[in-house]
Amino acid sequence: MIKLKVTGMTCGHCVTAVTEALSDVPGVERVVEVSRDRGEAVVEGRAEADLLVAAVVGRGYEARVA
């Protein structure tokens, strides 16, 4: 599992956008959770962490590996 810290999520739409962005990354088997309250996203699979971060940043949020 890879856990990311995500900042900038303010609503349910933001959670959906981050979830969709992560789902589109090659190697992601499952988006386990995206939590606006904790500012976290957790994914399972063999995706590269830098691609996950780039996908979230591409949607307008800040992200880093936790």
Secondary structure per residue as TSV (DSSP state, phi and psi in degrees):
chain	resnum	aa	ss	phi	psi
A	1	M	-	360.0	146.7
A	2	I	E	-120.6	129.9
A	3	K	E	-111.2	133.3
A	4	L	E	-116.0	146.9
A	5	K	E	-95.0	127.0
A	6	V	E	-124.9	128.2
A	7	T	E	-116.7	151.4
A	8	G	-	105.7	-5.5
A	9	M	-	-78.6	124.6
A	10	T	-	-121.6	-8.7
A	11	C	S	-155.4	177.8
A	12	G	H	-62.6	-34.1
A	13	H	H	-61.2	-39.8
A	14	C	H	-61.5	-44.1
A	15	V	H	-60.7	-43.0
A	16	T	H	-63.8	-42.7
A	17	A	H	-62.7	-43.4
A	18	V	H	-67.0	-42.0
A	19	T	H	-59.9	-46.5
A	20	E	H	-63.6	-41.7
A	21	A	H	-61.0	-45.3
A	22	L	H	-67.7	-37.7
A	23	S	H	-62.1	-29.6
A	24	D	T	-80.5	-8.8
A	25	V	S	-76.9	128.5
A	26	P	T	-57.2	134.8
A	27	G	T	98.2	-12.5
A	28	V	E	-77.8	119.9
A	29	E	E	-87.4	-36.0
A	30	R	E	-162.1	137.1
A	31	V	E	-87.7	108.9
A	32	V	E	-70.9	-46.1
A	33	E	E	-163.0	144.1
A	34	V	E	-129.0	117.1
A	35	S	E	-115.1	115.6
A	36	R	T	-66.8	-41.5
A	37	D	T	-63.1	-40.5
A	38	R	T	-93.2	-11.2
A	39	G	T	64.5	43.5
A	40	E	E	-131.9	153.9
A	41	A	E	-137.6	138.6
A	42	V	E	-127.9	129.2
A	43	V	E	-128.2	153.7
A	44	E	E	-111.5	148.4
A	45	G	E	132.3	-167.5
A	46	R	S	-110.1	23.9
A	47	A	-	-67.5	149.2
A	48	E	-	-79.2	135.1
A	49	A	H	-58.2	-38.8
A	50	D	H	-66.8	-30.0
A	51	L	H	-71.8	-36.0
A	52	L	H	-63.7	-47.1
A	53	V	H	-60.4	-45.3
A	54	A	H	-61.8	-38.2
A	55	A	H	-64.0	-42.1
A	56	V	H	-69.4	-43.8
A	57	V	H	-61.9	-36.6
A	58	G	H	-63.0	-21.7
A	59	R	T	-92.5	0.7
A	60	G	T	101.3	13.0
A	61	Y	-	-114.2	164.1
A	62	E	E	-98.2	141.6
A	63	A	E	-148.8	152.6
A	64	R	E	-154.8	158.2
A	65	V	E	-69.9	132.5
A	66	A	-	-79.9	360.0
